[in-house]
Amino acid sequence: MRLLTSYATVMVSGTKIAAEIGISRSEVWRLVQQLRELGVEIAGRPATGYQLRAMPDLLLPEILAPLVQGTIFSKHIHHYYKIGSTNTAAMEAAGAGAAEGSVFVAEEQTAGRGRGANLWHSVRSAGIYCSVLLRPALAPSDVLVLTLVSGLAVHSAVQEIDPRVKVDLKWPNDVLIAGKKVCGILTEMHAEVTRVKHLVVGIGINVNQASFPPELASIATSLRMATGTEWSRVELCGALLKSLDREYRNLLEDPEARESVLQRFQQRSSSVQGRQVRIEDDAGLEGVTEGLDARGFLQVRTAQGLRTILSGTVVLR
Ligand code: BTN
């Protein structure tokens, strides 16, 4: 891909590609076929050479990095055609000393993880599967705000590309369109009692899926299903990383940013205020939402009084 991108306007012979990457011509043919299966439009055959027909919608560092220039995410973008989980890769790299701002993106995940024991449906080249590594000087109890910030970043990236889409944030880590999930966020951290050592924010966005398996069909949607058009994953991922960079820097630099995050999250969520909810994994607690507290935890008015929800899944009634 790298080679074809750099020779974008000319036919490159199979022999040249083979020599430059140190493989045989038949292996070049096999790779070209694999890229075609991924949806990359490549003209040509072994006898004529190969040429890219259009810039592919692959989340390659060469394509993504120029879009996020000047952000903390431009320098270390790791791309995988297939991986177990980008969050696992990012957590391992973090433990081995990878730089803050490292990005791990995949075309496909074979073991994409959601919150709890859930799996994240991660079919090839349809969604964005992206994890970023951060090393904020925060106490573990202050980290929730980063999940909220990530939801806001997804919200503004989608709106930047199509302001007509009505995006709704669901506390703490879901993004919905018309009540169905279009994005989930999984924040994982390695921390001492008073200090975060590193943190990985994993973002899964359903972009161009045309349908979902029966068990997800009633709860999941994609941007394509919601709008009727295909989206550029590259453009959306670029907008997302830029927005996340802005929000993250602001949070670290401006003492008032946290309050603004909480306010904006509440404005963009139809369910954090005045909504009847049940909290799964918390003895089935039920009540009406009453906004977020100063750290970003959800408050729920129950028959026994005001409760602060620290964990668990919010089920909207
Ligand atoms: C959830 O809604 O439960 C969170 C889903 C998070 C999915 C993303 S996809 C990229 C990253 N890698 C993973 O294995 N999970 C996150």
Residues whose N, C-alpha, C, O or C-beta is under 5 A from the ligand:
A	BS01	BTN	S85 T86 N87 A111 G112 R113 G114 R115 W120 I128 Y129 C130 S131 N173 G184 I185 L186 G202 I203 G204
